[in-house]
Amino acid sequence: MLKLVRLALTAAVLTAIAIRLRRRARLPERRTEPARTPRGGSVSNARMGLVWAGIAALVALVLTLALIPGETLGVTSASPTPVAGATATQGTPGVAVPTDTSGPLRPATTPQATDPAATPTPQVGGSACAPVSRPVEVRPIDPAVRRAVNRQWRRVERWLRANAPRTYRTLAGPGRARTIAVAEAQMGVDLPDDLRASLLRHNGSRGRWAFGLGFWADGSANLGIRQIRDSWRLLCGRSAAGGWEGTWIPFLATTGSATSAPSYAVADAVGGGLLWEGADGGMTPRMPSYYVLVRAVADALEQGTPLDGRRPVVVRGVLRWQAENPPRG
């Protein structure tokens, strides 16, 4: 519309200039008094008034036509023709989102807002392990929880250093908070605070005689951050047959048998309780929290008392858990 207004004004100005120049060119040839109109004005002035009135009418006409909608002038909009049964997404010109035309009209929405699969809901079984995309966020740990976990770990470290040095040397160094946050983002599950505090002190254990908080005859090893993530993915692959929850975080695995698949102990990310995997593959609740497990192991090591029917013993610098009443051969 502004372009049409500029053209109209330019045409009006050029027409006025041309008329003015033509009038000046004729002035020397006229020596006689110009004719007067009945009201006393000259004929030339009357003509100039008519010219300016015509110019004003032309400008008004162009402005009026410019204000009329494009459909009246036969001009179509530059936007794409909408697809039948679709509504353009707001803020995205040319993108059409199919809508249901059988019912009453309603605002069009984007596919993300209407597709239930866009926001997976954790469920029992395979769908519970569906990865959920989420940003990496380093979450703070309750300082009281971290102090309590570190206190129990100091008890365990002190006993292992003095009594089972070979097992003590298998403890890994501290883990990183961001590595934990990345694993949580990839799994879509938050690890309990006491488990995260433990990983920040010892990122699992390494080696043949790796230390584990499990008190099994064939040995166990604490898993590191990446091992927890990889084991979680592996165990989620079994969830198609049922019996596995995506909120179960494996933190411990058996190490004694090289021929059979390891069994796992897991921490429930929802309630924080611990479960053991039995011989039949089922999970059995064992302890209320990871912190309780670390404290129970520390008590058993310092006092030499049995834990779940097994007592800690040391064989050539390696910690073992021996049944309190071993069977006689």
N, C-alpha and C positions, 0 to 999 in steps of 0.2 A: 504494500500500500504506500509506503514512504517513497518508493521509486516512482510510482505514478504521480504523486504530489510534486516531486521534484521536476518531473517532465512537464507537468502542467504549468508550474511557475516559470520554468525556463522558457517555454513557448510564449507565455504571456509577456515576459520581459522583452524577448526578442521582437515580438510583434509591435510592442510599444516603441522600441528603439527605431525599428524600420519606419514606422509612421512619422515619428519625430524627424528623422533625417529627410524623409520625402517632403515634409512640410517646409523645412528650412530651405530645401533646394528650390522650391517654387516661390519663395518670398521676393527675390529680386525682380522677377518677371511681372509682379503685380504692382502697378503704380496707382491704381484707383482705389478708393475707399471700399473696404469690404462691405458686402451687403449686410443689412441689419435684419435681425429676426423681429417679429412683432413685439417682443419684450425688451428689445434694445440690445441683445447679444449678437455677435457676429455669426455668420453662417459657419465659418471654420471652427469656432468654439463649439457650436452645436454638433458639428461632425465629430470633433474630438471627444465630446461627451458620450456620443453614441458608441465610439470605438472603445472607450474605457468601460462602458457598460457591457459591451459584448465580451471584452476580456474577462471582466468579473463573472459574467454568466458562464464562460468557458471553464474558468477555474472551479466555480461552484459545481458544475456538471461533473468534472473529473473527480472532485472530492466525493461527490455523492456516489459515483460508480465504484470508487475505491472502497467505500464502506459497505457495499452490498456483498453478502457471502459469496464465496467462490462458486458454489453450485449455480447461483443465478447467472453468473457470467460464463458458465460452462467450463470453469477451471477446476480440475480435480486436485485433491490433496496429494502431496508428495509422499505421504506415508503408504506402506504396502496395504493392499486390499486384505481385509481380515478374512481368515478362513472360516467357512461355514461351521457353526457349532463350536467356535473357539473365541476366546477373549484375550486380547493382548495383555501381557503381564505388565503391571504398573512399574514404570521406571526402566523397562527394557523394550524399546520400540522394535517392532517387527517380530517379537517372540510371542507365539500364540500358545496358550494352554487350553487343551480340550476341556469343555465343561458340559454338564448334563443339561440338554435343552428340553428334556421331557417334563421337568418340574418348574417351579417358579424361579425367576432369575435371582441369582445371588452373586456376591463378589467373587471374582476368580482368585484362586490361591495357587501358590507355587507347588510343584510336586513334593518338595521336602516337607511341606506342612500337612499334606494329605496322605503320604505314603507311610504306613506303619513301619515298614522295614527300614526306614531312614533312621529310626531311633530304637535299636533293639532293646527288648526288655528281658533281663536275666530270668531264665526258667530252669527247671530241673532237666538234666539230660544234655544233649548236644547243643541246643540253642543257648544254654547257659554259658558256653565257652566261646560263643561268637565274639570275635574281637570288636571292641567299641573304640572308635577313633576319638581321642581326647588329647588335649595339650599336655605337655610335660610340665608338672608343677611340683617343686620341692616343698613338701608339707613339713611344718615344724612338728617336733616330737615333744610331748609333755616332759618338761625337765625332771619332774619327780619320777616318771617311768624310766627315763634314761639313767638316772642315778641309781635306782633300785636294780636295774638289769646289770649295770656296771659293777655294783657291789657284789652280786652273786658271781659274776664272771671272775672277779679278782680272787674269790675263794677257790674257784675251779682252777684257775691258772696257778695259784700258789701251791695247791696240792699236786697238780701234774708236774710242775717244775721240780718239786722235791721227790716225788715218788715214781713218776712215769715220764721221764724226760723224752723218750722217743715219741710218745704220743703228744707231749707238749709242743714239740717242734713242728707238728703237722698243722697247728693253728695258723690260719692265714691272717694277713694284716687287715687293717680297717678297710671297710668298704666306703664308697662315696655316696653322699645323699642324692646327687643327680643321677647316678647309675640306678639307684632304687626308684627314683621318680620316672626314669625312662622305662624300666621294667613294668611299673604300675600302669603307665600310659599304654604300653603295648598289650598288656593283659586286660586292661579295663577294670582292674580290681585294686583296692587299697590294702596294703599289708598292715597288720596290726602294729601299734606303736612299739610294743615290747620286742617283736620280731625285727623291726627296723633298727631299734637301738642295739640289738645283738649283732646285726650285720654291720653296723657302723663300728663295732669293736673288733669283730672277727668275721671277715667275708668268707665264711665256710671253713673247710679244712682240706688239706692236700696230702697226697702220698698213700702208701700202702697201708700204714697203720693210722689212718686219719681218725681224728677224734670226732665222736658223735655223742649227742645228748641222749641217744637211744641206749637202752640197757638190754641189748639182744646178744644171744650167745655167739652169733656169727659176725658181730660187729656192725657198726653204723657210722655214717659220715654226715657232718653238717654240710648243707648245700650252700654255695655262694649265690650271689644275686642273679647272675646269668644262668646258673644251673637251676635255680628256682623257676625262672621264666621258661627255660627249655623243658623242664620236667612238667610244668603246668601245661604246656602245649601238647606234650606227649600224652599225658593222662587225659586231657580233653579229647584227644583222638579216640579214646576208648568210650567216651560218653555216649556214642551212638547206640550202644547196647543198654544204656541206662546205668544208674547207680553212681553217677559222679556229678558233683556240683562245681560250677565254675568259680565259686567263691572259696574253694579249698586250695590253700597255698602249700605245696610240698616244701618242707624245709629239711627233711632228714631222709636218708635212703640207706638200706642195708648194703653191705659191701662184702660179706663173707663168701657167698656162693657166686662163682664165675659162670656157671652154666645156666642158672635160672634168672629170670627178670627180677630186679630189685623190688622190694616192697617199700612203702613210703609212710611217713608220718606227716600229717598236714595240719595247718592252722586255719580255722574257719574265719574268713575275713569279716563275716557278719557278726558272730557272737564272740570270736576270739578263742573258742575252745579248741582243744587238740584231739585228733582222731588218729588211730593206728590202722594200717591195712593188715587184715588177717590173712591166714593161709587160703581162705576161700575167696579172697579178693574184696571182701566187704570191709567197710570202714566202721570202727568201733570207737565211741567216745572214751577218752582216757583221762584227760586233765582239763581243768578249766581255762588255763592260759599258758602261754609260752614262758612267762616269768615264773610261774609255779613249777614248771619243768626244770628250769635252770636252778632254782632254789633246791628242789628235791635232789637233783644230781649232786649239788654242792654238799648238801647234808649227808648223803650216802657216802661220798668220798671222804669227808672229814671224820665222820663217825664210824665208818665201816659197817653201817647198817644195810640190810637188804632193801632193795627197791623193786617192787613188783616181783618178789621171789628170787631176785638175783643180787649177789653181793660183789662189789668191786674187788678185783685182784690184779696184781701186776706180774707179768711174765716177761723177764728180760727187758724191762723198761717200757713195756707196752701194757696199756690198760685193757683188762678183760672183765666181762661180767659173767660170773659163774653162778649156776643155779645153787640155791641155798642147800638143797638136799639132792645132790646129783645121783642119778640112777647107778646102781652097782651092776657091773658086768658079770 
